[in-house]
Amino acid sequence: MAVVSANKLELLQIADAVAREKSIDRSIVIQAMEDAIAKAARSRYGSETDVHAEIDPKKGELRLARHMLVVEAVENPANQISLEDARKHNPAAQVGDTIADTLPPLEYGRIAAQSAKQVIVQKVREAERDRQYQEYKDRIGDIVNGIVKRVEYGNVVVDLGRGEAIVRRDEMLPREVFRNGDRIRAYIYDVRREPRGPQIFLSRTHPQFMAKLFTQEVPEIYDGIVEVKAVARDPGSRAKIAVISRDSSVDPVGACVGMRGSRVQAVVNELQGEKIDIIPWSPDIATFVVNALAPAEVAKVVLDEDKERIAVVVPDQQLSLAIGRRGQNVRLASQLTGWDIDILTEQEESERRQADFEKRSKLFMEALNVDEVVGQLLASEGFTSVEDLAAVDEKEISGIEGFDEETAQELQTRAREYLDQIEAEYDEKRRALGVEDEVREVPGVTGKMLVAFGENGIKTVEDLAGCATDDLAGWTERKDGETKREAGILDGFELSRDDCEHIVMQARVKAGWISEEDLARPSEETDEDAEGEAEAEDEGEGAAAPQA
């Protein structure tokens, strides 16, 4: 092997050549050579011998030395020396010191040379990977250009010049084929240390790849005048990108489209013909959803902010356009806005409203023992439940056409009697389920909730105090672009997350886990923080004023 048999000048030339070729520090290569030569020497002097090699980085001179530990009684002569013998080399030697015994140069055999070569290759490879990691770890989110080095089982290995990266098969556009030597542009979405193989992971399907391409093609985005707020992609088929302008004189959609579509066409060509809808972003979620569903026209939207769900009513002839091929348009709009979107035709929405009206009318007829006309009147006036009817001021009921004060009083009396009866039934059920009376005393808890608690194993105040808000309100997760909702114990109770959190916190107060002062403290701290931030902003503005 060249390293272990080279003269001192050749050692430095080899180190320089390897460092230059692998783009790593020269000292790392010299350190690898020292370790390799030491390992080869140990194969000659014995594996237990503590042999060290040192190469002078300026002159290239190689020195071999055996390190011996000074001890009272020698147990292992390979790496230990007695105090008496040690003082022959160094009169000041003490027990526990290390004595370096210079070794003569050796001629290395084929096996020792091969072993040394493996050490150098391994050390250099590790240094190269570390250099790649340090160089690219802060470049996550950048677009890079490279040349296809090889294709392995559909995965494309890319030569970036100073590193090697990989585009996995599922991170490539459908029907996209690359061959050795092809140029490729991709998005760095992850850089991590791995025992072996590439550390830099590229993607051509990542939503931010499109955003970065627009940044390269649209000067207004690069300058910060136009901002990309959200991107949703069905890679290789269709995409939606939401943009907003910070300058009222700049049209964000027009800036991204470019003269005769030149800018957007450059992005489309890079993405193999992927169709792109450029949408103006709006802080008003209803307006944003309507824009996101373009080119379909929307007649009406109904928001459910607690569940982040929106019902969109479209004309009958626009239904297929709003949904898109295989649900593509509404799916991308949902990904773009972060809201679940239900598409209804005007006829379906009318039928839904009629069914809801009939359901409420029937509820009042059965609960209050009234005829159909009275039930329909109450439903048409906007009452949605018997609880609403029992809680409103009597004048609101008597003000309905055809009703008088006596009728209103009778209806409220019947409503309260019905609620008392229902509450008694719930109380009987919760007792049968073993829910303790103390749980009933927690503010915000109703009889119906007690039954739900009992059915889900919550029977004491401590059980309720140990719940998380998600346990009561449920939660949503986005996986693979799809939103999945997990139901909570109090689903269907028309409670917000804040309401559920309030119940849990009150249960913790009731259980003695926290005090009322603890509940008040976060809001006070938040107010103080807000005041502090406001003062800091005022000071900042005051300091900036003279400069402006």
Beta strands, then each sheet from edge to edge (+ up, - down):
strand 1: 51-55
strand 2: 62-71
strand 3: 80-82
strand 4: 98-103
strand 5: 143-152
strand 6: 155-159
strand 7: 164-167
strand 8: 183-191
strand 9: 200-203
strand 10: 226-234
strand 11: 238-245
strand 12: 275-280
strand 13: 300-304
strand 14: 309-314
strand 15: 340-345
strand 16: 475-479
strand 17: 482-486
sheet 1: 1+ 2- 3-
sheet 2: 1+ 2- 4+
sheet 3: 5+ 6- 7+ 9+ 8- 5+
sheet 4: 10+ 11- 12-
sheet 5: 13+ 14- 15-
sheet 6: 16+ 17-
end
